[in-house]
Amino acid sequence: MQRPAWRDTFGALKVYNYRLYVIAQFIANTAGWAQRIAVDWLVLELTGSVTLVGLTIALQFLPTLLLGAYAGVIADRFPKRAVLIFCQSIAGVLNLVLALIVIFGEAHLLVVYALVLGVGVMQVFDGPARSVFVNEMVGPRHMRNAISFNASIFHLGALIGPAISGILIVAVGSGWAIASNVVAVAIGIVLLLAMRTRELLVAPRVPSSKGQIREAIHYIKSKPTLFWTLVMVSFVAVFGMPMPALLAGMADTVYGTGATGYGLYNSLAAIGALLGALASTRRSTLRLRSIMIGGVIYGVALIVAGLAPGYWVFLVALPVIGLSRLLYMTASETMMQLSSNLAIRGRVMAFWVMVVVGGQALGGPLMGWFAEHLGARTAMVISGSVPALAAIVIAIVLARSGRLTVRVSARRGRWIAIVPRPRPAQA
């Protein structure tokens, strides 16, 4: 008898530990988005400078670029749940200090920057451990399903968090919006401690040795499913993911809708992303070919939005952009996780985080410059054209080498890599 479709869609939620994790992540993501908006607004209140607000964002990215690879080593060496609890505890204390100095009117820019940087460092070490910990909760059978749920939670938080932050900032001030994240961190730690440790599929710990980062680099280069996925994601991260700058330009200079339109555009893209996350939960096979096709589709959606002949065409394109981007990013992350051995997965996912976060850190100012000097429409066309062209070129290279159809597939509850046999030479 064939299983009902809903069982495939919600399979990961059958796992008790993962249900606790989902609750914690939903609360944490919503509060995290609320805090980001509150901190940005706080810096704007303190300085009146948009440039310094941008520096606040950069301080959150900088630790990832500097420490990301080492965070992967930590994730492989130490118990993942313990790393998460430690990082969340320190981040919670730093956020509490930040909230209190804001509430009592003692906030100074350098202090705010120092605390934001400290939280950023904790997030660096939290990321790779969290990625691998998902496998320890649900196992390979529900891995893709869980990654899709995580993406859904992230984008749902992106919809709700900024709205909550705006209400709190107006009603009681930025400090209390930041304090909401402290409460969320505390709830997350309690739920992590409440997990049934006997049900965790704990990955083997890697002993300390020299050259572990170099080992991860060689490992990624040796596997087409890892290397080419990471190369493609780098183009998407730099050119295709700095959407806020592009949408701000479209709202300001193209359609003249101001802040109201900017909020609408982000909400439409987030709704599409949420639908994409839910739609991605049932896929059982991933190919390098599908990764490249996804990059082309996402790029084309951006190009259509940039060249939209009318306002309503632009609005319709936004959910498609969100949906195609989420499907692409979920497939890419799943390919990275399931193509890597558990003993080295923390380091592999650390490079994934570095490329995604670092790409956005570089791409944000770059795409903002394009929008300011070439126009928002042109910038959006560039943001789609580069990833689409990169995907086509990479697909041609892979097709010539016979690797375009390399895939990972779910069989009997396990994901395995399948490499096609080379065709016999023609006589």
Secondary structure, 3 states (H helix, E strand, C coil): CCCCHHHHHCHHHHCHHHHHHHHHHHHHHHHHHHHHHHHHHHHHHHHCCHHHHHHHHHHHHHHHHHHHHHHHHHHHHCCHHHHHHHHHHHHHHHHHHHHHHHHCCCCCHHHHHHHHHHHHHHHHHHHHHHHHHHHHHHCHHHHHHHHHHHHHHHHHHHHHHHHHHHHHHHHCCHHHHHHHHHHHHHHHHHHHHCCCHHHCCCCCCCCCCCCHHHHHHHHHHHCHHHHHHHHHHHHHHHHHCCHHHHHHHHHHHHCCCHHHHHHHHHHHHHHHHHHHHHHHHHCCEEEHHHHHHHHHHHHHHHHHHHCCCCHHHHHHHHHHHHHHHHHHHHHHHHHHHHCCCCCCHHHHHHHHHHHHHHHHHHHHHHHHHHHHHHCHHHHHHHHHHHHHHHHHHHHHHHHHHCCCCCEEEEECCEEEEECCCCCCCCC
